Amino acid sequence: MTLQKKIATRTVGILSVLFLTAAVSACSPEVGSEEWCRDLKEKPKGDWTANEAADFAKHCLL
């Protein structure tokens, strides 16, 4: 494998990882937003994490 091909392959891999990371993080609403509160209200309370419960109390109830 030539040096140029190795560099191109590595570049494509890095860009793919960055794209996927951005796509996944863009899907979830910001903690404390109206959409986030609405989504959490629809989620079964038994599935909430301790952090979600604390954030819900802080941002959605008060």
C-alpha positions in Angstrom: 0.0 0.0 0.0 1.4 3.4 -1.0 1.9 6.2 1.5 -0.8 8.3 -0.3 -3.3 5.5 -0.1 -2.6 5.0 3.6 -3.1 8.8 4.2 -6.3 8.8 2.2 -7.7 5.8 4.1 -6.9 7.3 7.4 -8.4 10.6 6.5 -11.6 9.0 5.3 -11.8 7.0 8.6 -11.3 10.1 10.8 -13.9 12.1 8.8 -16.3 9.2 9.1 -15.9 9.0 12.9 -16.3 12.8 13.2 -19.5 12.8 11.0 -21.1 9.9 13.0 -20.3 11.6 16.3 -21.9 14.9 15.1 -24.9 13.0 13.8 -25.5 11.1 17.0 -25.1 14.1 19.3 -27.4 16.3 17.2 -30.2 13.8 17.6 -30.8 14.3 21.4 -32.3 17.6 22.6 -30.5 19.8 25.1 -31.0 18.9 28.7 -33.6 21.2 30.2 -35.2 22.2 26.9 -39.0 21.9 26.5 -38.4 19.0 24.1 -36.1 17.2 26.5 -38.7 17.6 29.4 -41.5 16.4 27.1 -39.4 13.4 26.0 -38.6 12.5 29.6 -42.2 12.7 30.7 -43.0 10.1 28.0 -40.2 7.8 29.1 -41.1 5.3 31.8 -39.9 6.6 35.2 -38.3 3.2 35.9 -36.0 3.8 33.0 -34.7 7.2 34.1 -31.1 7.5 35.4 -30.3 9.3 38.6 -28.9 12.2 36.5 -32.0 12.4 34.4 -34.2 12.5 37.5 -32.1 15.3 39.0 -32.0 17.3 35.8 -35.8 16.8 35.4 -36.4 18.1 38.9 -34.1 21.0 38.3 -35.2 22.1 34.9 -38.8 20.9 34.4 -40.4 21.2 37.8 -38.9 24.3 39.3 
